[in-house]
Amino acid sequence: MKTKRLTTAQALIQFLIHQHVERDGKRQPFFAGCLGIFGHGCIAGVGQALLQYPEFRYFHTKNEQASVHIATAFAKMSNRLRAFACVSSIGPGATNMVTGAATATINRLPVLLLPGDIFARRNVGPVLQQLEHPASQDISVNDCFRPVSKYWDRINRADQLMNALPEMMRVLTSQAETGAVTLALPQDVQTEVFDYPAALFEDRVWHIPRPAPEAMLLDRAVELIRASQKPLIVAGGGVLYSEAHEALAKFAEQTGLPVGETQAGKGSLRYDHPQNLGAIGVTGTFGANIMAREADLVIGLGTRYSDFTTASKTAFQNPMVRFININMAGFDAFKHSALPIVADARVAVETLSQALSGWQVSASYRRRAGKFNRAWDKEVDRLYHTPTGLPVSQAEVIGAVNDFSRPQDVVLCAAGSLPGDLHKLWRTRDPKGYHLEYGYSCMGYEVAGGLGAKMAAPEREVYVMVGDGSWLMMSSELLTSVQEGCKLTVVLLDNHGFQSIGGLSQAIGHGTFGTRYRFRNPKTGLLDGENVPVDFAANARSLGAHVISARDINDLKAALAEARQQTKTTVIVIETDAEKRAPGYESWWDVPIAEVSEIKSVKAARKGYEAARTKERYHL
């Protein structure tokens, strides 16, 4: 048997170079390279291997958590068919990646994590940055990755790598089980040599299947649809990952079935498709939420039914409502006591389309969905183009960016009040034009995620919309975008604090306690003094970006035009008014409020909360 004498780290990188995926006859390399920061726990092992094999490109990021966000956004933009590896040193470098791992796993996106680990040979322990545990010598901080990884392993011997690598790839390429995969790499083992079988480094192609619906369950689904009076499709991220958007558009037109879109599923239909009700749930439109409330049959297509989609289990109020769930993951398919169809979304929609040939919803029901679609577009136009004075509203900023951007461009966001307003208001014209990380809604994802999306689709303009809160948490990868020549247009909204949580704080009777960037007031002892001045333009300029400050919407429009002509990352800073909010529509979110309080506003909020909770349902 032919062998190759390699270090563990060299064998790992060689293996990654030769992994490919194939779907619908199209083959491509699975890994795009490695992101990360070198430290003593990885530079002599994985670092040396990356230097030796430059064809596996290394990208020098500035924060380990941001590395994972870049990889997550890249995988999302690539429909889970490509991925990055992320390397870190031991200790703080490794634990910095835990938040990113959770973000990837919750969003079902493939990311490979390679944190350095403590020595496998223990004679030199405790080593620098090692966590000592009195109950075991087999615990390190990398055990923190276990609950947020879909596969976890520690390579304590060079030969163990051969068993771990196929399992790693099985999970990363699974459309049902994918997420963060962690291979903890003791720093001494990374550098140890072993005679690996040469076959380990041959090209491997991992087929991404499109499983079809099981015939009996499909027949039952067709019966339920034909018997329904008010059916509704809830389109989730699975529609986009399976590239089912065209099939869904034809199916909705054929049958008249109305469609509501989750955050992950927005873009499943163009905004002006007559059956598209738009966003559904807490951040949904009035049409989607009214028709959800009345629906007697809900067809969940690639959705995991988060509480924002179900409005904390208050969205579907018809006492006779039934569910059909089409999902690659059985875990999600069985939710809400549904008829579970474990299948690829595109194949399932195409199969249903054939089985329902000649069937349509009633003419009046179709007209109602179309009426809601047109009425919502008028509401969006009102919020986009009604001047509110200075500072401008967030909705006006979204409108200016949406009006200026082209159909193939991408808007990207993750946390704060922007995701809710974007979900409601962004007019999607391309299935990959709307990129929201809302499974974890991780502050700090935006700039790093924008870079990942741009790396996956360099031909597209990427508009990162970020609030000042997320910017202050993590803007470091702006420098990486400049370093790599990956142009972003970042629209930074300065509203002097946390707009989303500030609004929530007011809604639950707390005022804006602890949500504004204000000086401490010596009279009250609280953070309710004057605004703390932050020069975001200078901050962005210091990281190498082209920077433009905008005062009003006309300035913003001119800035967007200037940014399009730039060849490097541009940051546009504009002040917005945190109190000028887009309203909610026909929905509610369960945020528990103190059951007893001495504060009158909290008591009043609690009464409203108790009344709203009575609408929560168990779907049994």
VEXROVEX-735119 format. One line per 10 residues: number of its first residue (from 1); their letters; for each residue x, y, z of C-alpha. Coordinates in Angstrom, 2 decimals. Example, Ala and Ser with C-alpha at 12.3 -4.5 7.8 and 13.67 -1.06 7.14 Angstrom:
<rs>
1> AS> 12.30,-4.50,7.80  13.67,-1.06,7.14
</rs>
This chain:
<rs>
1> MKTKRLTTAQ> 0.00,0.00,0.00  1.34,3.41,-0.99  1.73,5.85,1.86  2.58,9.50,2.36  4.71,10.55,5.29  3.04,13.72,6.55  2.35,15.57,9.75  -1.20,15.44,11.02  -1.74,19.05,9.94  -0.28,18.43,6.47
11> ALIQFLIHQH> -2.50,15.39,6.02  -5.54,17.40,7.09  -4.95,20.19,4.58  -4.12,17.72,1.81  -7.39,15.92,2.47  -9.41,19.15,2.38  -7.91,20.12,-0.97  -9.30,16.97,-2.57  -12.93,17.18,-1.36  -15.62,18.00,-3.92
21> VERDGKRQPF> -19.41,18.08,-3.95  -21.81,17.33,-6.78  -25.47,18.20,-7.21  -27.52,18.07,-10.39  -24.42,16.96,-12.29  -22.40,20.03,-11.30  -19.16,19.30,-9.46  -17.11,21.85,-7.53  -14.48,21.96,-4.76  -16.14,22.00,-1.36
31> FAGCLGIFGH> -13.56,24.06,0.52  -12.60,27.58,-0.52  -9.65,27.81,1.86  -8.90,28.62,5.47  -9.73,31.68,7.57  -8.15,32.47,10.88  -5.47,33.81,13.15  -2.22,32.04,14.01  -1.08,31.61,17.59  1.32,29.30,19.36
41> GCIAGVGQAL> -1.33,26.56,19.35  -1.58,26.32,15.57  1.19,28.19,13.77  3.70,25.33,13.83  1.10,22.76,12.78  -1.78,23.96,10.60  0.11,27.17,9.89  3.08,25.30,8.50  0.78,23.10,6.38  -0.96,26.15,4.89
51> LQYPEFRYFH> 2.42,27.67,4.04  3.47,24.39,2.39  0.25,24.07,0.36  -0.56,27.61,-0.90  -3.23,26.26,-3.26  -5.40,25.98,-0.13  -5.66,29.74,0.29  -5.24,31.28,3.74  -7.10,34.48,4.68  -5.80,36.49,7.64
61> TKNEQASVHI> -8.84,37.61,9.62  -8.77,39.96,12.60  -11.11,38.22,15.02  -11.75,34.49,15.44  -15.50,34.89,15.86  -15.55,36.98,12.69  -13.72,34.18,10.86  -16.67,31.89,11.50  -19.17,34.57,10.50  -17.34,35.01,7.19
71> ATAFAKMSNR> -17.47,31.25,6.66  -21.15,31.07,7.61  -22.15,33.81,5.19  -20.05,32.22,2.46  -21.83,28.89,2.96  -25.24,30.56,3.00  -24.54,32.46,-0.20  -23.28,29.21,-1.75  -26.48,27.30,-0.87  -24.45,25.07,1.50
81> LRAFACVSSI> -22.45,23.63,-1.40  -19.16,25.28,-0.39  -17.45,25.97,2.92  -14.42,27.39,4.68  -12.21,25.96,7.39  -11.44,28.26,10.34  -8.26,27.89,12.36  -7.40,29.32,15.77  -4.86,28.92,18.54  -5.81,27.33,21.86
91> GPGATNMVTG> -7.57,29.08,24.72  -9.06,32.52,23.95  -8.55,32.10,20.22  -10.57,28.90,20.28  -13.34,30.11,22.58  -13.74,33.24,20.47  -15.11,30.88,17.80  -17.83,29.37,20.00  -20.35,32.12,19.23  -19.66,31.70,15.53
101> AATATINRLP> -20.11,27.94,15.86  -23.52,28.43,17.43  -24.47,30.84,14.65  -23.53,28.31,11.96  -25.23,25.35,13.65  -28.47,27.15,14.44  -28.66,28.34,10.83  -27.82,24.84,9.51  -24.77,26.07,7.59  -21.53,24.08,7.10
111> VLLLPGDIFA> -18.37,25.45,8.73  -15.24,23.49,9.69  -13.57,24.64,12.91  -9.95,23.71,13.67  -9.14,25.05,17.13  -5.73,24.33,18.56  -5.83,22.30,21.76  -3.68,21.45,24.80  -0.84,18.93,24.47  -1.90,15.31,24.06
121> RRNVGPVLQQ> 1.27,14.36,25.90  0.76,15.76,29.33  4.30,16.00,30.70  4.61,19.74,29.92  1.16,20.71,31.21  -0.34,23.00,32.13  0.64,24.80,28.96  -0.01,28.46,28.24  -3.77,29.16,28.07  -4.70,25.70,29.34
131> LEHPASQDIS> -7.80,25.28,31.48  -7.02,22.96,34.40  -9.93,20.92,35.73  -9.50,19.04,39.02  -11.89,16.25,38.02  -10.29,15.31,34.70  -7.17,15.84,32.60  -9.17,15.25,29.42  -11.06,18.56,29.44  -10.07,21.70,27.61
141> VNDCFRPVSK> -11.92,24.85,26.61  -12.62,23.14,23.30  -15.22,21.03,25.07  -17.31,24.22,24.93  -17.83,23.45,21.25  -19.66,20.19,21.91  -23.21,21.55,22.32  -22.89,23.97,19.39  -21.32,21.52,16.93  -23.07,18.94,14.77
151> YWDRINRADQ> -19.91,16.80,14.95  -17.07,17.10,17.47  -13.82,15.20,17.78  -10.41,15.59,19.40  -7.47,14.15,17.46  -5.18,12.80,20.19  -3.14,10.59,17.82  -2.10,11.17,14.23  -3.78,8.00,13.01  -7.16,9.04,14.48
161> LMNALPEMMR> -7.42,11.62,11.72  -8.27,8.91,9.18  -11.42,7.98,11.09  -12.49,11.54,11.79  -12.23,12.99,8.28  -14.97,10.94,6.54  -17.34,11.55,9.46  -16.57,15.25,9.29  -17.43,15.35,5.59  -20.57,13.27,6.06
171> VLTSQAETGA> -21.98,15.93,8.37  -20.73,18.99,6.49  -22.29,17.84,3.22  -25.57,16.64,4.74  -28.46,18.95,3.90  -30.28,17.66,6.99  -27.50,17.51,9.58  -25.05,20.20,8.58  -23.71,22.91,10.88  -20.45,23.58,12.67
181> VTLALPQDVQ> -18.00,20.68,12.71  -15.17,20.89,15.22  -11.89,18.99,15.08  -9.89,19.93,18.17  -6.20,19.64,17.34  -3.67,19.27,20.19  -0.72,21.41,19.22  1.83,18.62,19.56  -0.25,16.15,17.52  -0.55,18.70,14.69
191> TEVFDYPAAL> 3.22,18.41,14.13  3.60,14.64,14.58  4.31,12.51,11.54  2.47,9.40,10.30  2.53,7.23,7.18  -0.94,7.93,5.79  -2.42,5.78,3.01  -2.12,7.64,-0.29  -5.75,6.78,-1.03  -6.78,9.23,1.69
201> FEDRVWHIPR> -5.68,12.07,-0.60  -7.40,11.05,-3.79  -10.22,13.25,-5.10  -13.50,12.49,-3.39  -16.90,13.61,-4.63  -19.73,13.88,-2.10  -23.10,13.64,-3.83  -25.82,16.01,-2.59  -29.05,14.06,-3.15  -32.54,15.33,-3.85
211> PAPEAMLLDR> -34.77,12.84,-2.05  -38.32,12.60,-3.40  -41.45,12.49,-1.22  -42.60,9.07,-0.08  -45.56,8.12,-2.28  -48.12,7.39,0.45  -47.36,10.58,2.34  -47.52,12.56,-0.89  -50.97,11.13,-1.65  -52.13,12.12,1.83
221> AVELIRASQK> -50.74,15.63,1.35  -52.61,15.99,-1.92  -55.83,14.91,-0.17  -55.34,17.51,2.56  -54.62,20.27,0.06  -57.63,19.42,-2.09  -59.88,19.37,0.97  -58.64,22.69,2.35  -60.47,26.00,1.97  -57.78,28.39,3.19
231> PLIVAGGGVL> -54.35,26.81,2.61  -51.13,28.74,3.07  -47.48,28.04,2.22  -44.77,29.14,4.68  -41.55,29.33,2.67  -38.33,28.91,4.67  -34.63,28.77,3.95  -34.91,25.28,2.50  -36.56,26.77,-0.59  -33.46,28.80,-1.35
241> YSEAHEALAK> -30.89,26.14,-0.43  -32.59,23.63,-2.72  -32.96,26.26,-5.47  -36.71,25.71,-5.50  -37.70,29.35,-6.10  -38.65,28.91,-9.76  -40.63,25.74,-9.04  -42.42,27.51,-6.17  -43.29,30.52,-8.34  -44.88,28.25,-10.95
251> FAEQTGLPVG> -46.65,26.18,-8.29  -48.12,29.25,-6.59  -49.30,30.62,-9.93  -50.76,27.24,-10.94  -52.69,26.63,-7.72  -53.25,30.13,-6.36  -51.72,29.10,-3.04  -50.60,32.20,-1.11  -47.05,32.26,0.26  -45.63,33.86,3.39
261> ETQAGKGSLR> -41.86,34.08,3.76  -39.70,33.55,6.85  -36.50,35.55,7.36  -34.44,32.71,5.88  -36.98,32.17,3.12  -37.40,35.77,1.97  -36.63,35.84,-1.72  -38.42,32.55,-2.36  -40.71,34.64,-4.58  -40.20,38.05,-6.11
271> YDHPQNLGAI> -41.88,40.74,-4.02  -44.35,41.46,-6.85  -45.46,37.86,-7.44  -49.25,38.11,-6.93  -49.30,35.16,-4.50  -46.49,36.57,-2.35  -47.89,37.90,0.93  -44.39,38.89,2.04  -42.92,38.44,5.47  -44.79,36.29,7.98
281> GVTGTFGANI> -44.79,36.32,11.76  -43.63,38.87,14.31  -41.94,40.96,11.64  -44.57,40.14,9.04  -47.04,41.98,6.83  -50.72,42.42,7.58  -51.73,40.15,4.67  -49.47,37.26,5.62  -50.46,37.37,9.27  -54.20,37.70,8.63
291> MAREADLVIG> -54.18,34.77,6.20  -52.02,32.75,8.61  -54.50,33.38,11.40  -57.35,32.06,9.25  -55.52,29.20,7.48  -57.00,25.72,7.82  -53.89,24.13,6.27  -50.29,25.30,6.58  -47.68,23.87,4.20  -44.29,24.44,5.76
301> LGTRYSDFTT> -41.69,24.35,3.01  -38.15,24.17,4.36  -38.90,26.05,7.58  -38.03,25.24,11.19  -40.89,27.37,12.62  -38.96,29.72,14.90  -40.97,31.78,17.36  -40.71,34.79,15.04  -42.38,32.76,12.29  -45.14,31.38,14.54
311> ASKTAFQNPM> -45.53,34.63,16.52  -44.79,32.59,19.66  -47.42,30.02,18.65  -50.16,32.63,18.18  -50.01,32.91,14.37  -52.26,29.99,13.36  -55.58,30.44,15.14  -57.99,28.39,13.05  -59.19,25.64,15.43  -59.12,23.13,12.56
321> VRFININMAG> -55.65,24.02,11.27  -53.49,21.16,10.03  -49.85,21.14,8.94  -47.89,19.53,6.11  -44.17,19.97,6.61  -41.75,19.38,3.74  -38.18,19.37,4.99  -34.87,17.60,4.50  -34.61,17.23,8.28  -37.04,14.87,9.94
331> FDAFKHSALP> -36.60,16.90,13.13  -38.30,19.87,11.46  -40.74,17.85,9.34  -42.49,16.45,12.43  -43.06,19.82,14.14  -46.63,20.90,14.94  -47.86,17.31,14.66  -47.60,17.71,10.91  -47.86,15.25,8.09  -44.08,14.87,7.72
341> IVADARVAVE> -42.59,14.73,4.25  -38.82,14.33,4.38  -37.76,15.45,0.93  -35.92,18.02,-1.12  -38.02,21.17,-1.43  -37.63,21.53,-5.19  -38.46,17.91,-5.95  -41.41,18.02,-3.54  -42.86,21.17,-5.11  -42.45,19.79,-8.63
351> TLSQALSGWQ> -44.09,16.52,-7.58  -46.98,18.29,-5.87  -47.43,20.49,-8.93  -47.98,17.40,-11.08  -50.23,15.70,-8.53  -52.40,18.82,-8.16  -52.74,19.47,-11.89  -56.09,21.19,-12.50  -56.69,22.05,-8.83  -56.79,25.65,-7.65
361> VSASYRRRAG> -57.87,27.58,-4.60  -61.17,29.43,-4.97  -61.14,32.51,-7.20  -62.07,34.73,-4.25  -59.22,33.36,-2.13  -56.72,33.98,-4.95  -58.04,37.52,-5.40  -57.70,38.17,-1.69  -54.01,37.22,-1.71  -53.40,39.44,-4.74
371> KFNRAWDKEV> -55.19,42.32,-3.02  -53.00,41.94,0.07  -49.89,41.89,-2.14  -50.81,45.17,-3.82  -51.91,46.83,-0.59  -48.64,45.91,1.08  -46.63,47.39,-1.77  -48.46,50.68,-1.24  -47.63,50.54,2.48  -43.96,49.95,1.68
381> DRLYHTPTGL> -44.00,52.88,-0.71  -45.51,55.09,2.01  -42.84,54.14,4.54  -40.05,54.50,1.98  -41.00,57.90,0.65  -42.82,59.84,3.38  -40.33,62.41,4.76  -40.09,62.35,8.55  -37.67,65.21,9.09  -34.20,64.99,10.64
391> PVSQAEVIGA> -32.80,62.68,11.78  -34.33,60.46,9.11  -36.21,57.23,9.80  -34.74,53.79,9.34  -37.49,52.95,6.84  -36.44,55.89,4.65  -32.84,54.62,4.66  -33.96,51.12,3.68  -36.08,52.62,0.91  -33.19,54.63,-0.51
401> VNDFSRPQDV> -30.89,51.60,-0.56  -33.59,49.34,-2.04  -34.50,51.88,-4.74  -30.83,52.37,-5.68  -29.72,48.74,-5.63  -30.03,46.45,-8.63  -31.89,43.12,-8.64  -28.66,41.12,-8.49  -27.30,43.09,-5.52  -27.35,41.71,-1.98
411> VLCAAGSLPG> -28.54,43.35,1.22  -27.07,41.81,4.36  -27.91,42.26,8.03  -28.24,40.29,11.26  -29.25,42.01,14.49  -31.18,44.88,16.02  -34.28,46.54,14.59  -32.99,46.50,11.01  -33.80,42.80,10.40  -37.44,43.32,11.34
421> DLHKLWRTRD> -37.83,46.33,9.09  -35.92,44.67,6.25  -38.07,41.54,6.52  -41.20,43.65,6.13  -39.98,46.32,3.75  -37.22,45.03,1.46  -38.50,44.39,-2.06  -36.73,41.17,-3.09  -36.08,40.70,-6.78  -33.52,37.88,-6.71
431> PKGYHLEYGY> -33.50,34.69,-4.59  -30.01,35.50,-3.28  -30.58,39.23,-2.92  -31.65,39.11,0.72  -29.15,37.76,3.26  -30.25,37.89,6.89  -28.66,35.93,9.72  -31.70,35.64,11.97  -31.43,32.13,13.31  -29.08,33.45,15.99
441> SCMGYEVAGG> -29.42,37.19,15.20  -25.79,37.57,16.20  -24.59,41.12,16.76  -21.29,41.65,14.96  -22.12,39.31,12.07  -22.80,42.09,9.58  -19.41,43.30,8.31  -17.83,39.85,8.54  -20.89,38.27,6.93  -20.80,40.85,4.16
451> LGAKMAAPER> -17.24,39.83,3.39  -18.23,36.14,3.28  -21.12,36.88,0.92  -18.88,38.93,-1.35  -16.26,36.16,-1.44  -18.98,33.71,-2.51  -20.44,36.05,-5.15  -17.78,38.57,-6.22  -19.90,39.60,-9.21  -22.58,41.09,-6.93
461> EVYVMVGDGS> -22.60,44.36,-5.02  -23.08,43.66,-1.32  -24.84,46.28,0.83  -24.17,45.69,4.51  -26.75,47.47,6.65  -25.62,47.71,10.24  -26.64,49.60,13.34  -24.16,51.36,15.59  -24.54,48.64,18.24  -23.39,45.81,15.99
471> WLMMSSELLT> -20.69,48.01,14.48  -19.18,48.69,17.90  -19.20,44.98,18.72  -17.28,43.91,15.62  -16.19,45.98,12.64  -12.65,44.57,12.42  -13.19,42.63,9.20  -13.62,45.91,7.36  -9.82,45.90,7.30  -9.82,42.36,5.89
481> SVQEGCKLTV> -12.17,43.42,3.09  -9.73,46.22,2.21  -6.75,43.87,2.53  -8.32,41.30,0.18  -9.78,43.80,-2.26  -13.33,42.57,-1.57  -15.44,45.68,-1.97  -18.43,46.20,0.34  -20.82,49.10,0.68  -21.60,49.47,4.37
491> VLLDNHGFQS> -24.54,51.67,5.41  -23.97,52.45,9.10  -27.02,53.77,10.96  -26.14,55.90,13.98  -29.14,55.95,16.31  -27.18,56.38,19.54  -27.87,52.99,21.04  -29.78,49.75,20.70  -32.95,50.65,18.76  -34.50,47.20,18.81
501> IGGLSQAIGH> -34.05,46.52,22.50  -34.82,50.15,23.28  -38.20,49.75,21.64  -38.77,46.45,23.39  -37.77,48.02,26.70  -40.40,50.71,26.19  -43.02,48.11,25.26  -42.50,46.19,28.51  -42.64,49.33,30.65  -38.94,49.98,31.19
511> GTFGTRYRFR> -38.56,53.16,29.17  -35.22,52.89,27.36  -33.30,51.70,30.41  -29.77,50.58,29.55  -30.20,50.82,25.77  -28.78,54.25,24.86  -25.23,55.54,24.56  -25.59,58.29,27.14  -23.39,59.75,29.85  -24.17,58.89,33.44
521> NPKTGLLDGE> -26.32,61.61,34.95  -24.97,62.71,38.36  -28.46,63.81,39.40  -30.21,60.49,38.72  -27.25,58.13,38.90  -28.51,56.55,35.65  -27.24,56.48,32.08  -29.76,59.13,30.99  -27.48,62.12,30.38  -26.43,63.60,27.04
531> NVPVDFAANA> -25.56,61.39,24.07  -21.99,60.12,24.03  -20.41,61.44,20.81  -18.94,58.70,18.62  -17.16,59.56,15.38  -18.09,56.51,13.32  -16.73,58.09,10.14  -13.27,58.46,11.68  -13.52,54.94,13.07  -14.26,53.48,9.62
541> RSLGAHVISA> -11.62,55.64,7.94  -8.99,54.35,10.34  -9.64,50.82,9.05  -8.84,51.80,5.47  -12.32,52.31,4.04  -13.55,55.14,1.85  -16.00,57.03,4.07  -18.95,59.29,3.30  -21.14,61.07,5.85  -24.79,61.64,4.91
551> RDINDLKAAL> -27.20,63.96,6.69  -30.44,63.35,4.82  -31.90,61.05,2.17  -30.63,63.16,-0.74  -27.13,62.93,0.74  -27.59,59.17,1.11  -28.62,58.78,-2.52  -25.55,60.73,-3.66  -23.36,58.65,-1.33  -24.70,55.41,-2.76
561> AEARQQTKTT> -23.90,56.62,-6.27  -20.38,57.58,-5.19  -19.90,54.22,-3.46  -20.83,52.33,-6.62  -17.95,54.03,-8.45  -15.45,53.09,-5.76  -13.20,50.06,-6.13  -12.73,49.53,-2.40  -14.99,49.18,0.60  -17.05,52.27,1.34
571> VIVIETDAEK> -18.79,53.13,4.61  -21.73,55.55,4.54  -22.61,56.94,7.97  -26.08,58.43,8.52  -27.87,59.43,11.71  -31.35,57.97,12.22  -34.05,58.61,14.81  -34.55,55.59,17.07  -38.12,56.67,17.84  -39.27,56.67,14.20
581> RAPGYESWWD> -40.11,52.99,13.91  -41.92,50.98,11.27  -45.04,49.57,12.95  -45.87,45.94,13.62  -48.74,44.29,11.78  -51.22,41.78,13.16  -48.69,39.89,15.30  -47.14,39.46,18.75  -43.96,38.11,20.35  -43.72,36.46,23.75
591> VPIAEVSEIK> -41.25,38.39,25.91  -42.11,37.61,29.56  -42.81,40.65,31.73  -42.28,40.84,35.48  -45.27,39.29,37.25  -44.97,41.75,40.14  -43.45,45.22,40.09  -43.59,48.57,41.84  -43.43,50.33,38.47  -46.85,51.30,37.06
601> SVKAARKGYE> -45.79,50.97,33.42  -44.54,47.43,34.06  -47.82,46.50,35.77  -49.78,47.79,32.76  -47.54,45.93,30.34  -48.01,42.72,32.35  -51.79,42.93,31.94  -51.46,43.18,28.18  -48.96,40.33,28.18  -51.30,38.02,30.09
611> AARTKERYHL> -54.11,38.74,27.62  -51.88,38.07,24.62  -50.58,34.81,26.04  -54.06,33.32,26.02  -53.74,33.03,22.24  -50.71,30.74,22.39  -51.52,27.26,21.10  -50.29,23.72,21.23  -50.58,22.11,17.80  -51.20,18.49,18.75
</rs>
